[in-house]
Amino acid sequence: MATPLSSWQMTYPEKFIAAASNIPTVVHDDKRQVLVADSSQLKTTFQYEKIEEGCYLFVVDMTAQEATEIALFGDRSIEYYCLSYQLIRGGVNKVPAKDNDPLQAKTMSLPRICSFYNNEFDYKTLFEKEAGVRAFIFCFTKDWLSKGIDFSGVDPEATFLKVIDKKMEGLAYFSDSFYKDTFDELDRLLTQAQRSPVYPLVVRKLSLTLIADFFSIVADPNSVLNSPPINHEFDGIEKIKLHINRNFKNGFPGLAALAYIGNMSVASMRRHFTRQMGHSAFDYFRDVQMRYAFEQLQKGIQVKHIANELNFKSSANFGRAFKKAYKILPGEVKSLKN
């Protein structure tokens, strides 16, 4: 680990914690298991939890006070692997040191990603002012992973095995199919001021669920995630997302229209949209609508007006869609705010 906080060597947590504690500008709160490494350019905290022998959870929070960049390097002297669930706020651009795969470089900077990498993965992160990253990083040894995965039964062509075998440094996906509910539950648990007596047990349960979900998906040879994407398909999905975000008030355009926008067949569009986003194009469209609706309801806009604006046939239909998304009725949003 370098003393300048613009450069970090990411290593196995026990070694990282010991090294960080010796940096004069880093504050280590043993009781809360938190390292604070703030600078004038970047506010940074590391929270750590030992899940089991050989497996840690590291929660990294970074917020830029001004436009800045940091470099992160893997530690070649110790064997470990990292599974990261990451949320990006604002303008953040991650640039691998070895840009062998331009598509992976694009994926790394998407707002909500899941990545798996080994100790040979080096990259830079460029922040715009007030942008930030919150990452849940599970760091484990191969021995620990081998106790939960029978590698002899895994399809030898599975992409994640190339990371294990050091044939590639890492891979990244944008996919809520991995973690949405479990991740959000773990996030809430870790940010609670008051820890319950069963806190360590619940952290362990949720952490192992997230790890198991990831490897269950990537180890399946029939998973769409094991169908290698190509650049024009990635860009096509981005065009479709942009169209939906600009036209969500006009009703769902249909799969054929979206496939035309993305310059691909309907079958290809459905497959690659699911791969890239973790759910279907219609689910993405509905999610955009409901997020807009929630914002309008918080402002006090009438339910009937929002239903009409979003092209629903009736307020009742809108109410059912909203409750499916948020587990409450539209009329309850105002009381929730109060």
Secondary structure, DSSP 8 states (H G I E B T S, - for coil): --SSTTEEEE--HHHHHHHHHTSTT-EEETTTTEEE---SSEEEEEEEEEEETTEEEEEEEEEESSSEEEEEEE-TTS--EEEEEEEEESSEEEEESS-S-HHHHHHHTSSEEEEEEETT--EEEEE-TT-EEEEEEEEE-HHHHHHH--GGGS-TT-HHHHHHTTSSSEEEE--TTTTHHHHHHHHHHHH-SS--TTHHHHHHHHHHHHHHHHHHHHT-TTSGGGS---HHHHHHHHHHHHHHHHHGGG----HHHHHHHTTS-HHHHHHHHHHHHSS-HHHHHHHHHHHHHHHHHHTT--HHHHHHHTT-S-HHHHHHHHHHHHSS-TTHHHHHH-
